[in-house]
């Protein structure tokens, strides 16, 4: 990724640029937007959990898709404010069709690698499996619920998270220590964001985040990571729908 100057940063010091980058990372981290959306949903009577104590699928759906819409809008606005190209950020200069094919070819490899990793963790570190049943997998109790969960997993997971990862990585590459620091910090944060699913999920998703981050940096395009991530998430929902949580 080219380290090009940006309009609002012209004439500012490196320290000021770092502060701006940190602020943008925090703003687009999903934390403030999801907190705000959760409060808003609570005010209209939509709670995170249903009467049975399980996660509420309507809450997850609205929160996830709402957060996706807000974050994409924020990233578009900030990217344009810096005079940067959205195409360069998310599509790069590689043919989209070829990148789509690369991402599709990676889906079974990623799925197989996760299966192997989870089994190794179960064998070598069984204490990491501290959540017997993934709360999100319980949302796919019926075919209709599985379809809704698949939409959330593909749009808010595969698409939004990879657009977000590219945007955040760009800040690290330009102002906060470079790509290696970005991959490490964002992958740890990505894994930690799945703590509700258990520590084995934290480890697995953290490594997945690192893989997709490196894939983006190597190819300069979000297309292959989006297709790979979305396809993996879709297969996971299908697995749960067929075989259960």
HELIX and SHEET records of a PDB file:
HELIX    1   1 UNK A    7  UNK A    9  5                                   3    
HELIX    2   2 UNK A   14  UNK A   27  1                                  14    
HELIX    3   3 UNK A   31  UNK A   43  1                                  13    
HELIX    4   4 UNK A   57  UNK A   81  1                                  25    
HELIX    5   5 UNK A   86  UNK A   90  1                                   5    
HELIX    6   6 UNK A   96  UNK A  124  1                                  29    
HELIX    7   7 UNK A  126  UNK A  128  5                                   3    
HELIX    8   8 UNK A  137  UNK A  139  5                                   3    
HELIX    9   9 UNK A  143  UNK A  152  1                                  10    
HELIX   10  10 UNK A  153  UNK A  159  3                                   7    
HELIX   11  11 UNK A  160  UNK A  175  1                                  16    
HELIX   12  12 UNK A  179  UNK A  192  1                                  14    
HELIX   13  13 UNK A  195  UNK A  197  5                                   3    
HELIX   14  14 UNK A  199  UNK A  219  1                                  21    
HELIX   15  15 UNK A  223  UNK A  243  1                                  21    
END                                                                             
